[in-house]
């Protein structure tokens, strides 16, 4: 890619511990599953890998523990060509962990132990803003004050408010303080910010429009297999889902965010960028694993018929 778009990600790095189960457990239930798989993850690192595979020059800022998991996560970034000089190794907390159950339909339940991700602070904000970039991506698995400090100082930004910080009543205030150029959430996260349930593409569209009042310039609400909704200064619209055979939805949302960052950094118009991101996310769901399943442009074309627009 000539004049590669530059993307910086400020966010989390986790070791994912994944188990495939016949069904997702209900409260109080025990379900036997497959052997555990240990794979690199964390929303921030996933988004960085997704952006790198789609042609961007990517830097990562965040924190890992001084342990084997942390070293494995750094090695994974290095293998993907993601700059990781700004990932700080701390002895104050272990590397973050994500415990993931995935059923045979590809749906999942995820519990995260943030660990070193909660050590991110002013040093990581300075690192994220130290070099020029077209787009800054920030996820919400790091402290709220870090999110707001970074986004308040960078115009071309994407805030993936996932998960919505507790208490959820403060979520709208976080967006108002950060005022991101783009806010990306799923139906559950949109509902938490707005204080009402959001189900399906029609309600996602209404939610995206409502989220603009919180301070974001553009808002995207993803609705899984239904597609995604966009609202912004050029109007609102719905992006229909790409029909694929889903195997594992872990990492599909992070792929969407990373792909959106690359497309926007390359100058792709808003609606086309969201459509490209939706195609990338759908493609990721056709393969197991988070980073392992993240696509390259040829994979997106093969799975969805969409030619990656940021080349």
PyMOL commands that set and color helices and strands:
alter all, ss='L'
color gray80, all
select helices_A, chain A and resi 43-53+68-79+115-119+122-129+144-151+168-178+187-194+200-214+224-226+252-265+270-284+291-293+297-304
alter helices_A, ss='H'
color red, helices_A
select strands_A, chain A and resi 6-10+14-20+37-41+57-65+83-90+96-102+108-113+135-139+157-160+182-186+218-222+227-232+235-240
alter strands_A, ss='S'
color yellow, strands_A
deselect
rebuild
show_as cartoon
